[in-house]
Amino acid sequence: EEVTGLPSRRDLAERLAEKYGLPGGLSLAEAAQRLNPGGGRFEFTSFLRDQLGVANRPQRFQRQAAGMVGDFRIPLVVSTAYDDLLEVAFQEARLSVNILLGQEDVHYIQPGRPTLMRLYGSLKAPDSLVVTARDHYTLFQQKPNFADELRVAFRHHTFLFLGYDLS
């Protein structure tokens, strides 16, 4: 929370488990999957909105990331955040960016603009959220254009991953 102003995925998983009586120690994806084994999404989407919707101002981290994108002309930013604070930071920095939220958005990338790929979706578009274990396993089947964009980026650019737990 101290870096982004929002709870971590681990904190969210613990809070979700506590609220719905799930076992502790689950990842957020596992907890969300157990909460909605049949594929219903209302409970965890509502939960995420309650937990993450409280922050409406970018923190230093998001502002610095937006500044780096503008200063160093970084062509692609891949975000797994569900909140929109990085987008707000880009707006505050008056930096026009392409936003990739859905599979079809890839077709509307404007050359010369940095691109923000919202890999795990956005709270503003609940159907775009990648939260459950099933969502993670089928991510690139659902968004093959994202996979193509990432392959090209991995082939041609150096990456810096910040704040992502690869486990």
N, CA, C and O of each residue as an XYZ file, in Angstrom:
668
protein
N       0.814     -1.200      0.000
C       0.000      0.000      0.000
C       0.857      1.262      0.000
O       0.452      2.298     -0.527
N       2.024      1.166      0.586
C       2.827      2.374      0.714
C       3.341      2.888     -0.621
O       3.614      4.082     -0.749
N       3.481      2.016     -1.624
C       3.991      2.452     -2.926
C       2.864      2.945     -3.826
O       2.968      4.020     -4.416
N       1.791      2.170     -3.935
C       0.720      2.501     -4.875
C      -0.478      3.168     -4.218
O      -1.320      3.750     -4.902
N      -0.560      3.087     -2.893
C      -1.718      3.631     -2.202
C      -2.885      2.657     -2.144
O      -3.962      2.998     -1.656
N      -2.670      1.452     -2.641
C      -3.725      0.442     -2.691
C      -3.231     -0.866     -2.081
O      -2.025     -1.101     -2.018
N      -4.154     -1.723     -1.631
C      -3.730     -3.011     -1.074
C      -3.117     -3.907     -2.151
O      -3.483     -3.835     -3.324
N      -2.176     -4.750     -1.725
C      -1.540     -5.700     -2.640
C      -2.506     -6.826     -2.969
O      -3.556     -6.954     -2.339
N      -2.156     -7.638     -3.949
C      -2.982     -8.799     -4.281
C      -3.067     -9.752     -3.089
O      -4.119    -10.335     -2.827
N      -1.970     -9.903     -2.380
C      -1.966    -10.769     -1.192
C      -2.948    -10.234     -0.144
O      -3.725    -10.997      0.431
N      -2.910     -8.923      0.101
C      -3.848     -8.314      1.052
C      -5.293     -8.490      0.580
O      -6.180     -8.795      1.377
N      -5.518     -8.298     -0.711
C      -6.869     -8.476     -1.255
C      -7.342     -9.908     -1.064
O      -8.494    -10.142     -0.698
N      -6.449    -10.875     -1.313
C      -6.814    -12.284     -1.153
C      -7.179    -12.582      0.296
O      -8.153    -13.285      0.562
N      -6.402    -12.050      1.228
C      -6.691    -12.282      2.647
C      -8.027    -11.663      3.045
O      -8.812    -12.279      3.765
N      -8.280    -10.456      2.579
C      -9.544     -9.778      2.902
C     -10.743    -10.503      2.275
O     -11.797    -10.632      2.897
N     -10.565    -10.970      1.042
C     -11.635    -11.705      0.363
C     -11.932    -13.006      1.107
O     -13.092    -13.354      1.329
N     -10.873    -13.720      1.489
C     -11.047    -14.978      2.227
C     -11.756    -14.735      3.551
O     -12.655    -15.484      3.932
N     -11.347    -13.685      4.244
C     -11.971    -13.372      5.536
C     -13.450    -13.014      5.362
O     -14.298    -13.478      6.124
N     -13.747    -12.202      4.376
C     -15.127    -11.753      4.170
C     -16.063    -12.901      3.821
O     -17.208    -12.931      4.272
N     -15.577    -13.851      3.016
C     -16.447    -14.911      2.530
C     -16.166    -16.281      3.155
O     -16.681    -17.297      2.688
N     -15.351    -16.306      4.209
C     -15.106    -17.562      4.916
C     -14.319    -18.588      4.123
O     -14.543    -19.790      4.261
N     -13.394    -18.118      3.293
C     -12.541    -19.010      2.514
C     -11.277    -19.319      3.313
O     -10.931    -18.567      4.224
N     -10.586    -20.402      2.991
C      -9.336    -20.702      3.703
C      -8.300    -19.600      3.480
O      -8.278    -18.965      2.426
N      -7.453    -19.381      4.466
C      -6.376    -18.404      4.326
C      -5.258    -18.955      3.467
O      -5.206    -20.154      3.192
N      -4.366    -18.081      3.043
C      -3.193    -18.490      2.277
C      -3.428    -18.687      0.792
O      -2.519    -19.112      0.080
N      -4.627    -18.389      0.305
C      -4.910    -18.527     -1.123
C      -4.413    -17.291     -1.867
O      -4.361    -16.198     -1.303
N      -4.052    -17.470     -3.129
C      -3.766    -16.312     -3.974
C      -5.093    -15.637     -4.280
O      -6.157    -16.211     -4.046
N      -5.032    -14.429     -4.799
C      -6.258    -13.730     -5.182
C      -7.003    -14.520     -6.255
O      -8.229    -14.627     -6.209
N      -6.271    -15.073     -7.219
C      -6.900    -15.861     -8.288
C      -7.603    -17.090     -7.723
O      -8.721    -17.411     -8.128
N      -6.955    -17.772     -6.794
C      -7.554    -18.966     -6.197
C      -8.772    -18.608     -5.343
O      -9.793    -19.293     -5.395
N      -8.661    -17.537     -4.560
C      -9.779    -17.117     -3.713
C     -10.980    -16.717     -4.570
O     -12.112    -17.091     -4.265
N     -10.736    -15.964     -5.633
C     -11.823    -15.547     -6.519
C     -12.453    -16.754     -7.200
O     -13.672    -16.808     -7.367
N     -11.634    -17.720     -7.591
C     -12.152    -18.932     -8.236
C     -13.019    -19.732     -7.259
O     -14.076    -20.234     -7.644
N     -12.586    -19.856     -6.008
C     -13.370    -20.602     -5.014
C     -14.656    -19.870     -4.656
O     -15.673    -20.497     -4.362
N     -14.607    -18.551     -4.682
C     -15.798    -17.769     -4.377
C     -16.865    -17.977     -5.442
O     -18.056    -18.044     -5.137
N     -16.435    -18.076     -6.672
C     -17.357    -18.188     -7.803
C     -16.993    -19.374     -8.690
O     -16.598    -19.180     -9.840
N     -17.119    -20.596     -8.179
C     -16.722    -21.753     -8.990
C     -17.528    -21.915    -10.269
O     -17.034    -22.489    -11.240
N     -18.748    -21.424    -10.285
C     -19.588    -21.546    -11.471
C     -19.373    -20.449    -12.488
O     -20.023    -20.440    -13.534
N     -18.473    -19.522    -12.202
C     -18.175    -18.456    -13.153
C     -18.853    -17.139    -12.842
O     -18.607    -16.153    -13.536
N     -19.717    -17.082    -11.803
C     -20.319    -15.809    -11.423
C     -19.249    -14.838    -10.960
O     -18.277    -15.241    -10.322
N     -19.419    -13.575    -11.273
C     -18.348    -12.614    -11.007
C     -18.786    -11.462    -10.109
O     -17.963    -10.616     -9.759
N     -20.030    -11.411     -9.737
C     -20.521    -10.250     -9.016
C     -19.794    -10.028     -7.694
O     -19.371     -8.907     -7.409
N     -19.640    -11.079     -6.876
C     -19.065    -10.913     -5.546
C     -17.647    -10.352     -5.581
O     -17.349     -9.373     -4.898
N     -16.764    -10.977     -6.384
C     -15.396    -10.468     -6.356
C     -15.256     -9.143     -7.088
O     -14.395     -8.339     -6.733
N     -16.080     -8.893     -8.102
C     -16.029     -7.590     -8.774
C     -16.469     -6.492     -7.811
O     -15.844     -5.434     -7.738
N     -17.529     -6.745     -7.086
C     -18.007     -5.788     -6.086
C     -16.959     -5.587     -4.994
O     -16.702     -4.464     -4.561
N     -16.363     -6.689     -4.558
C     -15.316     -6.625     -3.544
C     -14.135     -5.775     -4.025
O     -13.653     -4.911     -3.292
N     -13.673     -6.018     -5.247
C     -12.545     -5.246     -5.787
C     -12.884     -3.763     -5.876
O     -12.055     -2.911     -5.557
N     -14.091     -3.460     -6.306
C     -14.498     -2.046     -6.384
C     -14.482     -1.400     -5.002
O     -14.036     -0.263     -4.848
N     -14.969     -2.126     -4.001
C     -14.964     -1.592     -2.632
C     -13.542     -1.368     -2.132
O     -13.259     -0.352     -1.497
N     -12.656     -2.300     -2.412
C     -11.283     -2.238     -1.901
C     -10.392     -1.259     -2.671
O      -9.553     -0.581     -2.078
N     -10.575     -1.188     -3.982
C      -9.670     -0.399     -4.820
C     -10.251      0.927     -5.266
O      -9.521      1.802     -5.732
N     -11.551      1.083     -5.130
C     -12.186      2.309     -5.580
C     -11.976      3.487     -4.652
O     -12.389      4.605     -4.963
N     -11.334      3.249     -3.504
C     -11.140      4.313     -2.531
C     -10.063      5.305     -2.956
O     -10.112      6.476     -2.579
N      -9.106      4.848     -3.728
C      -8.021      5.732     -4.161
C      -8.408      6.362     -5.496
O      -8.679      5.655     -6.467
N      -8.430      7.662     -5.538
C      -8.782      8.321     -6.792
C      -7.702      9.284     -7.269
O      -7.858      9.943     -8.297
N      -6.617      9.362     -6.527
C      -5.508     10.227     -6.908
C      -4.250      9.387     -7.061
O      -3.929      8.593     -6.176
N      -3.543      9.544     -8.151
C      -2.293      8.802     -8.315
C      -1.303      9.133     -7.192
O      -1.257     10.256     -6.689
N      -0.537      8.151     -6.830
C       0.524      8.326     -5.846
C       1.819      8.670     -6.581
O       1.855      8.726     -7.810
N       2.853      8.894     -5.826
C       4.158      9.235     -6.400
C       4.605      8.188     -7.417
O       5.146      8.529     -8.469
N       4.377      6.909     -7.100
C       4.781      5.821     -7.995
C       4.159      5.969     -9.388
O       4.867      5.910    -10.393
N       2.844      6.158     -9.447
C       2.172      6.281    -10.741
C       2.611      7.545    -11.477
O       2.785      7.531    -12.695
N       2.789      8.630    -10.739
C       3.226      9.881    -11.377
C       4.634      9.747    -11.954
O       4.909     10.232    -13.051
N       5.522      9.089    -11.210
C       6.882      8.901    -11.711
C       6.899      7.973    -12.919
O       7.652      8.200    -13.866
N       6.075      6.932    -12.893
C       5.998      6.023    -14.041
C       5.521      6.786    -15.279
O       6.087      6.626    -16.361
N       4.498      7.602    -15.128
C       3.998      8.395    -16.255
C       5.077      9.360    -16.749
O       5.245      9.542    -17.955
N       5.802      9.972    -15.823
C       6.883     10.878    -16.206
C       7.976     10.167    -16.980
O       8.495     10.703    -17.959
N       8.331      8.962    -16.548
C       9.361      8.189    -17.251
C       8.917      7.833    -18.666
O       9.715      7.882    -19.602
N       7.654      7.479    -18.817
C       7.137      7.133    -20.146
C       7.275      8.330    -21.079
O       7.688      8.186    -22.229
N       6.925      9.512    -20.576
C       7.044     10.714    -21.396
C       8.482     11.119    -21.645
O       8.855     11.432    -22.776
N       9.298     11.116    -20.591
C      10.692     11.563    -20.711
C      11.542     10.654    -21.585
O      12.373     11.127    -22.360
N      11.332      9.346    -21.458
C      12.179      8.382    -22.161
C      11.498      7.747    -23.364
O      12.031      6.826    -23.982
N      10.318      8.252    -23.686
C       9.558      7.769    -24.848
C       9.417      6.244    -24.837
O       9.712      5.565    -25.820
N       8.968      5.743    -23.719
C       8.751      4.303    -23.573
C       7.517      3.936    -24.387
O       6.441      4.487    -24.155
N       7.654      3.011    -25.339
C       6.544      2.751    -26.254
C       5.411      1.900    -25.680
O       4.266      2.023    -26.117
N       5.721      1.030    -24.698
C       4.696      0.120    -24.192
C       4.825     -0.040    -22.680
O       5.904     -0.318    -22.156
N       3.706      0.141    -21.999
C       3.616     -0.101    -20.565
C       2.567     -1.187    -20.393
O       1.443     -1.055    -20.877
N       2.934     -2.260    -19.706
C       2.002     -3.348    -19.441
C       1.647     -3.277    -17.967
O       2.522     -3.341    -17.103
N       0.369     -3.143    -17.688
C      -0.094     -3.013    -16.310
C      -1.009     -4.178    -15.950
O      -1.862     -4.587    -16.737
N      -0.811     -4.703    -14.737
C      -1.712     -5.730    -14.204
C      -2.591     -5.144    -13.106
O      -3.278     -5.882    -12.399
N      -2.574     -3.836    -12.960
C      -3.397     -3.169    -11.946
C      -4.848     -3.118    -12.411
O      -5.129     -2.934    -13.595
N      -5.760     -3.281    -11.462
C      -7.187     -3.196    -11.770
C      -7.683     -1.752    -11.705
O      -8.688     -1.407    -12.327
N      -6.978     -0.917    -10.955
C      -7.378      0.479    -10.782
C      -6.941      1.296    -11.989
O      -6.223      0.805    -12.860
N      -7.385      2.547    -12.029
C      -7.080      3.431    -13.158
C      -6.099      4.544    -12.794
O      -6.031      5.555    -13.492
N      -5.346      4.372    -11.721
C      -4.474      5.445    -11.253
C      -3.358      5.783    -12.239
O      -2.968      6.945    -12.352
N      -2.844      4.789    -12.949
C      -1.806      5.083    -13.937
C      -2.387      5.893    -15.098
O      -1.739      6.810    -15.603
N      -3.589      5.560    -15.513
C      -4.240      6.344    -16.568
C      -4.447      7.789    -16.117
O      -4.224      8.719    -16.893
N      -4.867      7.978    -14.878
C      -5.065      9.325    -14.342
C      -3.730     10.063    -14.305
O      -3.670     11.255    -14.606
N      -2.663      9.360    -13.939
C      -1.332      9.986    -13.911
C      -0.916     10.431    -15.317
O      -0.326     11.500    -15.474
N      -1.216      9.627    -16.334
C      -0.929     10.028    -17.717
C      -1.724     11.275    -18.084
O      -1.191     12.183    -18.723
N      -2.979     11.328    -17.690
C      -3.814     12.495    -17.969
C      -3.252     13.731    -17.273
O      -3.168     14.801    -17.874
N      -2.866     13.582    -16.000
C      -2.295     14.717    -15.266
C      -1.015     15.213    -15.910
O      -0.727     16.409    -15.886
N      -0.237     14.290    -16.490
C       1.012     14.658    -17.165
C       0.762     15.155    -18.589
O       1.702     15.486    -19.311
N      -0.515     15.204    -18.988
C      -0.914     15.623    -20.337
C      -0.215     14.785    -21.414
O       0.261     15.298    -22.427
N      -0.174     13.481    -21.150
C       0.454     12.541    -22.066
C      -0.639     11.679    -22.691
O      -1.314     10.916    -22.000
N      -0.803     11.810    -24.000
C      -1.800     11.005    -24.713
C      -1.251      9.607    -24.922
O      -0.159      9.434    -25.464
N      -2.005      8.615    -24.493
C      -1.576      7.228    -24.635
C      -2.691      6.402    -25.268
O      -3.874      6.707    -25.116
N      -2.290      5.355    -25.976
C      -3.232      4.343    -26.436
C      -3.555      3.464    -25.238
O      -2.655      3.082    -24.490
N      -4.812      3.143    -25.050
C      -5.222      2.258    -23.964
C      -5.707      0.951    -24.578
O      -6.661      0.942    -25.356
N      -5.055     -0.143    -24.231
C      -5.490     -1.460    -24.680
C      -6.167     -2.149    -23.511
O      -5.518     -2.562    -22.550
N      -7.461     -2.263    -23.609
C      -8.241     -2.913    -22.564
C      -8.843     -4.207    -23.090
O      -8.846     -5.233    -22.410
N      -9.344     -4.139    -24.295
C      -9.942     -5.310    -24.925
C      -9.162     -5.731    -26.145
O      -8.357     -4.976    -26.691
N      -9.413     -6.927    -26.550
C      -8.753     -7.562    -27.686
C      -8.785     -6.674    -28.939
O      -7.793     -6.576    -29.662
N      -9.914     -6.042    -29.184
C     -10.084     -5.245    -30.405
C      -9.327     -3.916    -30.367
O      -9.092     -3.318    -31.417
N      -8.945     -3.449    -29.195
C      -8.268     -2.150    -29.073
C      -6.928     -2.112    -29.800
O      -6.458     -1.035    -30.166
N      -6.314     -3.256    -30.012
C      -5.019     -3.323    -30.695
C      -5.120     -2.709    -32.088
O      -4.153     -2.129    -32.580
N      -6.267     -2.830    -32.716
C      -6.444     -2.325    -34.078
C      -6.478     -0.798    -34.138
O      -6.385     -0.223    -35.222
N      -6.610     -0.143    -32.998
C      -6.748      1.316    -32.968
C      -5.535      2.024    -32.360
O      -5.620      3.188    -31.968
N      -4.421      1.323    -32.286
C      -3.198      1.939    -31.764
C      -2.754      3.046    -32.711
O      -2.595      2.829    -33.913
N      -2.558      4.235    -32.148
C      -2.061      5.349    -32.938
C      -0.540      5.370    -32.844
O       0.008      5.506    -31.750
N       0.148      5.238    -33.977
C       1.614      5.256    -33.968
C       2.149      6.552    -33.361
O       1.542      7.613    -33.506
N       3.274      6.455    -32.689
C       3.898      7.617    -32.088
C       3.433      7.901    -30.670
O       4.036      8.719    -29.975
N       2.379      7.244    -30.234
C       1.892      7.392    -28.861
C       2.335      6.201    -28.025
O       2.386      5.074    -28.518
N       2.652      6.448    -26.769
C       2.899      5.294    -25.898
C       1.600      4.500    -25.738
O       0.504      5.047    -25.859
N       1.741      3.221    -25.467
C       0.589      2.345    -25.302
C       0.584      1.763    -23.900
O       1.598      1.262    -23.416
N      -0.570      1.837    -23.255
C      -0.784      1.221    -21.950
C      -1.652     -0.004    -22.166
O      -2.834      0.112    -22.492
N      -1.066     -1.177    -21.983
C      -1.795     -2.429    -22.104
C      -2.313     -2.818    -20.730
O      -1.531     -3.123    -19.830
N      -3.613     -2.808    -20.569
C      -4.269     -3.179    -19.304
C      -4.482     -4.688    -19.325
O      -5.591     -5.153    -19.589
N      -3.448     -5.442    -19.055
C      -3.461     -6.888    -19.207
C      -4.552     -7.558    -18.382
O      -5.183     -8.508    -18.846
N      -4.782     -7.070    -17.155
C      -5.780     -7.685    -16.275
C      -7.084     -6.901    -16.239
O      -7.917     -7.128    -15.362
N      -7.269     -5.988    -17.175
C      -8.525     -5.274    -17.281
C      -8.614     -4.056    -16.396
O      -7.609     -3.548    -15.897
N      -9.847     -3.593    -16.209
C     -10.112     -2.378    -15.450
C     -11.410     -2.532    -14.671
O     -12.358     -3.166    -15.134
N     -11.435     -1.948    -13.495
C     -12.664     -1.954    -12.691
C     -13.810     -1.259    -13.408
O     -14.977     -1.563    -13.164
N     -13.476     -0.323    -14.294
C     -14.518      0.384    -15.043
C     -15.189     -0.512    -16.088
O     -16.274     -0.194    -16.576
N     -14.550     -1.620    -16.425
C     -15.098     -2.571    -17.403
C     -15.015     -3.966    -16.791
O     -14.096     -4.723    -17.106
N     -15.958     -4.314    -15.924
C     -15.886     -5.576    -15.172
C     -15.691     -6.824    -16.029
O     -15.050     -7.777    -15.585
N     -16.228     -6.839    -17.237
C     -16.053     -8.013    -18.095
C     -14.603     -8.191    -18.547
O     -14.227     -9.270    -19.006
N     -13.798     -7.157    -18.422
C     -12.396     -7.237    -18.838
C     -11.488     -7.797    -17.749
O     -10.335     -8.127    -18.026
N     -11.981     -7.913    -16.520
C     -11.139     -8.297    -15.390
C     -10.608     -9.715    -15.508
O     -11.339    -10.648    -15.842
N      -9.334     -9.855    -15.230
C      -8.666    -11.156    -15.160
C      -8.310    -11.352    -13.693
O      -7.332    -10.790    -13.202
N      -9.116    -12.158    -12.994
C      -8.927    -12.336    -11.555
C      -8.838    -13.802    -11.176
O      -7.919    -14.199    -10.460
N      -9.779    -14.617    -11.643
C      -9.823    -16.008    -11.213
C      -8.701    -16.824    -11.849
O      -8.070    -16.397    -12.816
N      -8.472    -17.992    -11.289
C      -7.476    -18.901    -11.867
C      -7.846    -19.220    -13.314
O      -6.976    -19.270    -14.183
N      -9.135    -19.436    -13.571
C      -9.601    -19.728    -14.934
C      -9.275    -18.553    -15.862
O      -8.833    -18.758    -16.993
N      -9.492    -17.335    -15.391
C      -9.176    -16.149    -16.201
C      -7.702    -16.137    -16.600
O      -7.364    -15.849    -17.748
N      -6.832    -16.452    -15.647
C      -5.394    -16.437    -15.918
C      -5.002    -17.511    -16.934
O      -4.180    -17.267    -17.817
N      -5.589    -18.689    -16.803
C      -5.248    -19.788    -17.714
C      -5.697    -19.516    -19.137
O      -5.082    -20.007    -20.083
N      -6.754    -18.746    -19.304
C      -7.299    -18.505    -20.645
C      -7.013    -17.096    -21.159
O      -7.544    -16.694    -22.194
N      -6.180    -16.347    -20.444
C      -5.928    -14.944    -20.794
C      -5.578    -14.751    -22.270
O      -6.215    -13.957    -22.961
N      -4.570    -15.473    -22.749
C      -4.121    -15.230    -24.116
C      -4.969    -15.946    -25.161
O      -4.848    -15.663    -26.353
N      -5.817    -16.861    -24.733
C      -6.811    -17.405    -25.653
C      -7.910    -16.367    -25.873
O      -8.445    -16.238    -26.974
N      -8.238    -15.630    -24.810
C      -9.261    -14.592    -24.894
C      -8.745    -13.325    -25.569
O      -9.504    -12.587    -26.197
N      -7.438    -13.085    -25.428
C      -6.847    -11.860    -25.973
C      -5.607    -12.195    -26.818
O      -4.495    -11.815    -26.452
N      -5.787    -12.900    -27.938
C      -4.622    -13.275    -28.742
C      -3.855    -12.078    -29.299
O      -2.643    -12.161    -29.497
N      -4.550    -10.964    -29.554
C      -3.845     -9.780    -30.053
C      -2.891     -9.225    -28.996
O      -1.835     -8.693    -29.337
N      -3.251     -9.345    -27.724
C      -2.356     -8.913    -26.658
C      -1.099     -9.782    -26.672
O       0.017     -9.281    -26.536
N      -1.294    -11.078    -26.836
C      -0.158    -11.999    -26.878
C       0.779    -11.630    -28.027
O       1.999    -11.634    -27.861
N       0.212    -11.315    -29.186
C       1.029    -10.927    -30.342
C       1.823     -9.651    -30.048
O       3.016     -9.578    -30.339
N       1.153     -8.644    -29.468
C       1.835     -7.385    -29.138
C       2.972     -7.623    -28.143
O       4.047     -7.038    -28.271
N       2.729     -8.479    -27.158
C       3.763     -8.775    -26.160
C       4.940     -9.518    -26.783
O       6.092     -9.237    -26.453
N       4.664    -10.458    -27.676
C       5.762    -11.177    -28.340
C       6.675    -10.214    -29.092
O       7.899    -10.315    -29.011
N       6.077     -9.290    -29.816
C       6.868     -8.300    -30.560
C       7.673     -7.445    -29.585
O       8.862     -7.207    -29.796
N       7.025     -6.987    -28.523
C       7.709     -6.137    -27.546
C       8.850     -6.884    -26.869
O       9.935     -6.328    -26.705
N       8.624     -8.131    -26.473
C       9.688     -8.916    -25.836
C      10.862     -9.121    -26.785
O      12.015     -9.175    -26.356
N      10.567     -9.233    -28.058
C      11.619     -9.466    -29.036
C      12.474     -8.219    -29.275
O      13.659     -8.332    -29.586
N      11.877     -7.024    -29.130
C      12.569     -5.816    -29.553
C      12.917     -4.834    -28.440
O      13.597     -3.840    -28.695
N      12.466     -5.088    -27.206
C      12.675     -4.117    -26.141
C      13.144     -4.781    -24.855
O      12.909     -5.967    -24.622
N      13.805     -3.994    -24.035
C      14.181     -4.414    -22.693
C      13.013     -4.126    -21.765
O      12.338     -3.108    -21.911
N      12.771     -5.020    -20.809
C      11.649     -4.859    -19.894
C      12.115     -4.670    -18.469
O      13.112     -5.248    -18.038
N      11.388     -3.863    -17.758
C      11.577     -3.683    -16.327
C      10.238     -3.984    -15.674
O       9.254     -3.285    -15.914
N      10.200     -5.024    -14.848
C       8.976     -5.373    -14.137
C       9.035     -4.748    -12.758
O       9.990     -4.962    -12.011
N       8.021     -3.983    -12.425
C       7.945     -3.344    -11.117
C       6.723     -3.847    -10.380
O       5.613     -3.825    -10.912
N       6.928     -4.299     -9.160
C       5.804     -4.618     -8.284
C       4.975     -5.797     -8.697
O       3.788     -5.845     -8.373
N       5.539     -6.752     -9.397
C       4.757     -7.918     -9.810
C       5.324     -9.171     -9.166
O       6.526     -9.426     -9.243
N       4.473     -9.939     -8.539
C       4.875    -11.180     -7.891
C       4.737    -12.306     -8.900
O       3.624    -12.749     -9.185
N       5.847    -12.774     -9.441
C       5.806    -13.784    -10.489
C       5.343    -15.148    -10.005
O       5.095    -16.037    -10.820
N       5.220    -15.335     -8.685
C       4.705    -16.614     -8.205
C       3.225    -16.705     -8.502
O       2.590    -17.709     -8.178
